Amino acid sequence: MSVLLDIDQLRTFIAIAETGSFTKASEVVHKTQSAVSMQMKRLEERVGRPIFARDGRASRLTDEGDRLLDYARRIVQLNMEAMASLASAELSGRVRLGVPDDYADRYLPEIMARFSATHPNVELTVVCDPSTDLVDRIDTGDLDLAIVTDCEMINREPEIIRREQLLWVGSMRHSVHLEDPVPLALGRQNCNWRQEAISMLQANARPFRILYTSSNSTAVSAAVLSGLAISVLPESGLRPGMRVLGPSEGFPALAPCRIGLLRNRHESSQLAEALANHIIQGLDNISEVSIAAE
């Protein structure tokens, strides 16, 4: 007879793998430590192999545990997707979404309109913060979903839902890109786009100075449009009055940026999965042509 894996046990297993201990995992899944230990004993009995190896006070996965973790995440995710797909428009409650302000203007209107049309009884709470702050909010349970951009800088791998080219931008009405050293308007010091820009200029021996620093994309765009500085933005961040700069102006090509989606795995809900599906579909429907046209 085939053995069926228990979804609740797999959720606890994932929590232990991500927190590194039974004690921390018990807080995440809202169970006592003894209940967590019992669940993992039952899970090991089901799979017929040890999945944990003690490493001091930490709990390290065995090779079999590592293999099971990948399946566990997919099984739990599929379970949430299945429940979300069966959910009706009569769902009610609140879902909390985090978005970097870089993408709020471009993506949120369509996503919110489509989600509200299919789930009219749901309250959508939106938080605009830098990606690194959104990751912290996901980890502490303050958010159900978060769209993040600095995917290389965060402590876990998100689901990549879009890729965009990162571009050097300046004002069409000014020639600040000809200044030496070139003035820059960039994000905070831990911003991956900032680090990429500085690294590329240094590699090409292009003198620069940091004139303006802000985690707010509207403020950075204002510095660009007013002719004060050059910056780096994704394609969807282009605004009327901006010009794209390239190698012919002394600005080397930048790597594409990745847009990811993070879920609060330990407090999942049908509402969160329904919104996640709208986000993924919404970003798929935004073509590069429409972005370029804007």
Summary of the structure (lengths in Angstrom):
residues: 294
radius of gyration: 22.6
end to end distance: 59.2
largest distance: 74.3
contacts: 913
relative contact order: 0.15
helix: 48%
strand: 23%
